[in-house]
Amino acid sequence: MHYPVLLNEIISIISPQYGGTFIDCTFGQGGYSSKILEFTNTKIIALDRDKDTFKKSLDIKQIFKNRFTYKNLKFSQLSNLKLKNENIKAVIFDLGYSYLQIKDKKKGLSFDAKGELNMKMGLNDFSASDVINKLGEKELENIFKFFGEERESKKIARKIVKERNKEKINTENLVKIIESTKKIKNYKIHSATKIFQALRMFVNKEISELIYGLINATKVLKKDGKIIIVSFHSIEDKIVKYFFKSLSEAKSISRYVPKITPEKKLLNVFIKKPILPSLKEIKENPPSRSAKLRYAIKKQNFYDFETDILDKFKYLIDIENYSKKL
C-alpha cells in the first residue's frame, strides 16, 4: 500500500480549497495529486522520470480529465513546461522512493534484488552495474563516502575492484562484498544500506537534479507561490536548508549577487526547523520516520543566484561528473 508522506501537513500548507494550479514533481503513485484534485477548483501538472508511473496517471486522468496533466520528465526539466498562463500556487517534491519502486526487482533499488545491478529510475544514461564495474577505486570511494556517508568506503571500494577482476559484480556479489568488509555491524540497518543509497543517488544524479529542481521551481512560481520539499536523508536536507537560507536572509550570499536587503529577499521561510511526521503516521508507515518537510514562499521575481548554489555544492557535483567516464 502506498502512503503519501506528510500529506495532511502539505495540504494545510498549500490550501487547495482556494483553487489554483499545483505541480507535483514526483508523481509516483499519485498520492499528493489525487488528494489535491479532490478540491474541485484545482489543477495538477504531474512529473515523473519513472515511465512505470504512466499507468497510474491514466487512472487519475480518467477521473479528473482536463484538470490533470502528466509528463514523463525529470523535475530538473521544469523549465521545459509551457506555463505562461498558469498561476502556479505550489511546487511539491517528495524525494523518497515508493514501496512499489523499492520492491520492483527490475529496478534493483534494494539489496534484496537479484541479478545485474540497475537502479535506473528512468531517463538515465548508465546503470549501477556500469558504476561498480567500470569506475576506479578512488572514484567509488568518494561516491560511497559523500553520497552514502559510509565510514568504510575505502575498504569497500578496494574490495570491489579486487573482486571484479575475477568476475563481473552483480547485486548478490556486491552485498556479499559489503557484508564481508564491514567489521562494525549495525543491527538496526542492513550493512549494504548506505552503499545502495550512494549508488541510487549517483546513478540518478540526485544532487544536481535537486539543485536544478529547486532553481527552476523558484523561476516558475509567481509571488506568494510555495516550494515544498520532503527529503529523507541528510544530504538532501542540507541542500534544501542552504537553498532556503541563502535566499531568505538579508545579506550578500555571493560575490556574484549584490547584497540582499530585507525588502529584496526572494523567499520567506517561516519555520527554521523541518516538519516531522507524527507518531501516528510513523506507526502506520514506518519508512516515513526519516522524512523532513521544509517549505518557503516566494516574495518577488526571480533573480540570478544559481552560481552561488552550484559553487556551494560543487564538491558533490564534481563527484556526479565521474559519470562522464562511463
C-alpha positions as CSV (number, residue, x, y, z in Angstrom):
1,M,0.0,0.0,0.0
2,H,1.3,3.5,-0.9
3,Y,1.4,6.1,1.8
4,P,1.9,9.8,0.6
5,V,4.2,11.1,3.4
6,L,3.2,14.1,5.4
7,L,0.1,14.5,3.2
8,N,-2.1,16.3,5.8
9,E,0.7,18.8,6.6
10,I,1.2,19.6,2.9
11,I,-2.5,20.1,2.3
12,S,-2.5,22.5,5.2
13,I,0.4,24.5,3.8
14,I,-0.9,24.8,0.2
15,S,-4.6,25.4,1.0
16,P,-6.1,23.8,-2.2
17,Q,-9.6,24.8,-1.1
18,Y,-8.8,28.2,-2.6
19,G,-8.0,26.7,-6.0
20,G,-5.1,27.1,-8.3
21,T,-2.6,25.0,-10.3
22,F,-0.1,22.8,-8.4
23,I,3.0,21.0,-9.8
24,D,3.6,17.5,-8.3
25,C,7.3,17.0,-9.3
26,T,7.4,13.4,-8.1
27,F,4.1,11.9,-9.1
28,G,4.9,8.3,-8.1
29,Q,1.6,6.6,-7.2
30,G,-0.3,9.8,-7.3
31,G,-1.0,10.3,-3.6
32,Y,-0.5,14.0,-3.5
33,S,-2.1,14.7,-6.9
34,S,-5.2,12.7,-6.1
35,K,-5.8,14.4,-2.8
36,I,-5.3,17.9,-4.2
37,L,-7.7,17.1,-7.1
38,E,-10.5,16.3,-4.6
39,F,-10.8,20.1,-4.4
40,T,-12.8,20.9,-7.5
41,N,-11.2,24.2,-8.5
42,T,-7.7,22.8,-8.6
43,K,-5.4,21.6,-11.5
44,I,-2.4,19.4,-11.3
45,I,0.7,19.2,-13.5
46,A,2.4,16.0,-12.6
47,L,6.0,15.0,-13.5
48,D,7.9,11.7,-13.0
49,R,11.0,10.4,-14.6
50,D,9.9,6.8,-14.0
51,K,7.8,5.7,-17.0
52,D,6.2,3.0,-15.0
53,T,4.1,5.7,-13.3
54,F,2.3,6.4,-16.6
55,K,-0.2,3.6,-15.9
56,K,-1.3,5.2,-12.6
57,S,-1.5,8.6,-14.3
58,L,-4.1,7.2,-16.8
59,D,-6.3,6.2,-13.8
60,I,-6.2,9.7,-12.4
61,K,-6.7,11.3,-15.9
62,Q,-9.8,9.2,-16.4
63,I,-11.4,10.6,-13.2
64,F,-10.2,14.3,-13.3
65,K,-10.0,14.8,-17.1
66,N,-8.6,18.3,-18.1
67,R,-7.7,19.1,-14.5
68,F,-4.8,16.7,-14.7
69,T,-1.7,16.6,-16.9
70,Y,1.1,14.1,-16.7
71,K,4.7,14.5,-18.2
72,N,7.4,11.8,-18.2
73,L,10.1,14.4,-17.2
74,K,12.8,14.8,-14.6
75,F,12.0,17.7,-12.2
76,S,15.2,19.4,-13.3
77,Q,13.3,19.9,-16.6
78,L,10.6,22.0,-15.0
79,S,11.6,24.9,-17.3
80,N,10.5,22.8,-20.3
81,L,6.9,23.1,-19.3
82,K,4.8,25.8,-21.0
83,L,3.3,27.7,-18.1
84,K,2.7,31.2,-19.5
85,N,-1.0,31.3,-18.5
86,E,-0.7,29.2,-15.3
87,N,-0.8,30.7,-11.9
88,I,1.3,28.1,-10.1
89,K,0.4,28.1,-6.4
90,A,2.9,25.4,-5.2
91,V,5.6,23.1,-6.5
92,I,5.9,19.9,-4.4
93,F,8.8,17.5,-4.2
94,D,8.8,14.1,-2.4
95,L,12.4,12.9,-2.8
96,G,11.7,9.4,-1.5
97,Y,11.1,6.2,-3.4
98,S,7.7,4.5,-3.3
99,Y,7.2,1.0,-1.9
100,L,6.5,-0.3,-5.4
101,Q,9.7,1.1,-6.8
102,I,11.8,-0.4,-4.0
103,K,10.2,-3.8,-4.5
104,D,10.4,-3.7,-8.3
105,K,13.1,-6.3,-9.0
106,K,13.8,-4.9,-12.4
107,K,14.9,-1.6,-10.9
108,G,17.2,-3.3,-8.4
109,L,16.9,-0.5,-5.9
110,S,17.0,-2.9,-2.9
111,F,19.9,-5.1,-1.7
112,D,17.2,-7.9,-1.7
113,A,17.2,-7.7,-5.5
114,K,18.8,-10.4,-7.7
115,G,21.0,-10.3,-10.8
116,E,22.5,-7.4,-12.6
117,L,22.8,-4.1,-10.8
118,N,20.4,-1.4,-12.2
119,M,18.9,1.4,-10.0
120,K,17.8,3.4,-13.0
121,M,14.7,5.4,-12.3
122,G,14.1,6.5,-15.9
123,L,15.8,8.9,-18.4
124,N,19.2,7.6,-17.3
125,D,22.5,7.3,-19.3
126,F,24.1,4.5,-17.2
127,S,23.3,1.8,-14.5
128,A,24.7,0.9,-11.2
129,S,26.5,-2.0,-12.9
130,D,28.4,0.4,-15.0
131,V,29.5,2.3,-11.9
132,I,30.6,-0.7,-9.9
133,N,32.3,-2.5,-12.7
134,K,34.0,0.5,-14.5
135,L,34.9,3.3,-12.2
136,G,38.2,3.5,-10.4
137,E,38.8,2.7,-6.7
138,K,39.1,6.3,-5.6
139,E,36.0,7.3,-7.5
140,L,34.0,4.5,-5.9
141,E,35.4,5.5,-2.5
142,N,34.2,9.1,-3.0
143,I,30.8,8.1,-4.1
144,F,30.3,5.9,-1.1
145,K,31.8,8.4,1.3
146,F,30.0,11.6,0.2
147,F,26.7,10.2,-1.1
148,G,26.3,7.3,1.3
149,E,28.2,8.7,4.3
150,E,29.8,5.3,4.6
151,R,32.7,5.1,7.1
152,E,34.3,2.1,5.5
153,S,34.1,3.4,1.9
154,K,37.8,3.0,1.2
155,K,37.9,-0.7,2.2
156,I,34.7,-1.5,0.3
157,A,35.9,0.2,-2.9
158,R,39.2,-1.6,-2.7
159,K,37.5,-5.0,-2.3
160,I,35.1,-4.3,-5.2
161,V,38.0,-3.5,-7.6
162,K,39.8,-6.7,-6.4
163,E,36.7,-8.9,-6.8
164,R,35.6,-7.5,-10.2
165,N,38.9,-8.7,-11.7
166,K,37.7,-12.2,-11.1
167,E,34.1,-11.8,-12.2
168,K,31.5,-9.1,-13.0
169,I,29.9,-7.7,-9.9
170,N,26.1,-8.2,-9.6
171,T,23.7,-7.4,-6.8
172,E,24.4,-10.5,-4.8
173,N,28.2,-10.2,-5.2
174,L,28.1,-6.6,-4.1
175,V,26.1,-7.4,-0.9
176,K,28.5,-10.1,0.0
177,I,31.5,-7.8,-0.5
178,I,30.0,-5.2,1.7
179,E,29.0,-7.6,4.5
180,S,32.4,-9.3,4.4
181,T,34.2,-5.9,4.5
182,K,32.3,-4.1,7.3
183,K,33.6,-5.1,10.7
184,I,31.3,-2.9,12.8
185,K,27.7,-4.2,12.4
186,N,24.7,-2.0,12.9
187,Y,21.8,-4.4,13.6
188,K,19.2,-1.6,13.0
189,I,20.1,-1.2,9.4
190,H,21.4,-3.6,6.8
191,S,25.2,-3.4,6.1
192,A,24.5,-2.5,2.4
193,T,22.0,0.3,3.0
194,K,24.5,3.2,2.7
195,I,26.3,1.9,-0.3
196,F,23.0,1.3,-2.1
197,Q,21.8,4.8,-1.2
198,A,25.0,6.2,-2.7
199,L,24.6,4.2,-5.9
200,R,21.0,5.3,-6.3
201,M,22.0,8.9,-5.8
202,F,24.9,8.7,-8.3
203,V,23.0,6.7,-11.0
204,N,20.1,9.1,-10.9
205,K,22.2,12.3,-10.4
206,E,20.1,13.2,-7.5
207,I,22.3,16.1,-6.3
208,S,22.1,18.1,-9.5
209,E,18.5,17.0,-10.0
210,L,17.5,18.5,-6.7
211,I,19.5,21.7,-7.1
212,Y,18.2,22.4,-10.6
213,G,14.7,21.4,-9.5
214,L,14.8,24.0,-6.7
215,I,16.2,26.7,-9.1
216,N,13.5,26.0,-11.7
217,A,10.7,25.8,-9.2
218,T,11.7,29.2,-7.9
219,K,11.6,30.5,-11.5
220,V,8.1,29.2,-12.4
221,L,6.4,30.3,-9.2
222,K,4.5,33.6,-9.0
223,K,4.6,35.9,-6.0
224,D,3.3,34.0,-2.9
225,G,3.8,30.7,-4.5
226,K,5.2,27.9,-2.3
227,I,8.1,25.4,-2.7
228,I,7.6,22.3,-0.6
229,I,10.2,19.6,-0.2
230,V,10.0,16.3,1.6
231,S,13.5,14.8,2.0
232,F,14.7,11.6,3.5
233,H,18.4,11.8,4.2
234,S,20.9,14.4,5.5
235,I,22.5,15.4,2.1
236,E,19.1,16.3,0.6
237,D,18.1,18.2,3.7
238,K,21.4,20.1,3.8
239,I,20.9,21.3,0.2
240,V,17.3,22.4,0.8
241,K,18.2,24.1,4.0
242,Y,21.1,26.0,2.4
243,F,18.9,27.0,-0.6
244,F,16.2,28.4,1.6
245,K,18.5,30.1,4.0
246,S,20.6,31.7,1.2
247,L,17.5,33.2,-0.5
248,S,15.7,34.4,2.6
249,E,18.3,36.2,4.6
250,A,19.3,39.9,4.2
251,K,23.0,39.5,3.4
252,S,25.4,39.1,0.5
253,I,25.2,35.5,-0.4
254,S,27.8,35.6,-3.1
255,R,30.3,37.8,-4.9
256,Y,28.1,37.3,-8.0
257,V,25.0,38.7,-6.4
258,P,24.6,42.2,-4.8
259,K,23.7,42.4,-1.1
260,I,20.1,41.4,-0.5
261,T,18.3,43.9,1.6
262,P,15.3,42.8,3.7
263,E,12.8,44.1,1.2
264,K,14.5,42.3,-1.7
265,K,14.6,38.8,-0.2
266,L,13.5,36.2,-2.8
267,L,11.9,33.8,-0.3
268,N,10.2,33.8,3.1
269,V,10.9,30.9,5.4
270,F,8.6,30.9,8.4
271,I,9.9,27.8,10.1
272,K,13.6,27.2,10.8
273,K,13.2,23.5,11.8
274,P,11.7,20.9,9.5
275,I,8.2,19.5,10.0
276,L,8.4,15.8,11.0
277,P,5.8,13.0,10.7
278,S,3.5,12.4,13.7
279,L,3.9,9.3,15.8
280,K,0.6,8.1,14.3
281,E,2.0,8.4,10.8
282,I,5.2,6.7,11.7
283,K,3.3,3.8,13.2
284,E,1.1,3.4,10.1
285,N,4.1,3.9,7.7
286,P,7.5,3.2,9.3
287,P,9.6,4.4,6.3
288,S,8.2,7.9,7.0
289,R,10.2,8.2,10.2
290,S,13.2,9.8,8.3
291,A,11.1,12.3,6.4
292,K,11.7,16.1,6.8
293,L,9.4,18.7,5.3
294,R,10.6,22.2,4.6
295,Y,8.8,25.0,2.6
296,A,9.3,28.5,1.5
297,I,7.1,31.2,0.0
298,K,8.3,33.3,-3.0
299,K,8.2,37.1,-2.3
300,Q,9.2,38.6,-5.6
301,N,10.5,38.0,-9.1
302,F,13.4,35.6,-9.7
303,Y,17.0,36.9,-9.9
304,D,20.2,35.1,-10.8
305,F,21.6,33.2,-7.8
306,E,22.5,29.9,-9.4
307,T,26.2,30.4,-9.3
308,D,26.3,30.6,-5.6
309,I,24.2,27.5,-5.0
310,L,26.3,25.5,-7.6
311,D,29.5,26.7,-6.0
312,K,28.4,25.6,-2.5
313,F,27.8,22.0,-3.7
314,K,30.5,21.8,-6.3
315,Y,32.3,19.0,-4.5
316,L,29.2,16.8,-4.8
317,I,28.5,17.8,-8.4
318,D,32.2,17.1,-9.3
319,I,31.6,13.5,-8.0
320,E,28.5,13.2,-10.1
321,N,30.6,14.1,-13.1
322,Y,32.6,10.9,-12.7
323,S,29.7,9.6,-14.9
324,K,31.4,11.2,-17.9
325,K,33.8,8.3,-17.8
326,L,31.1,5.8,-18.3
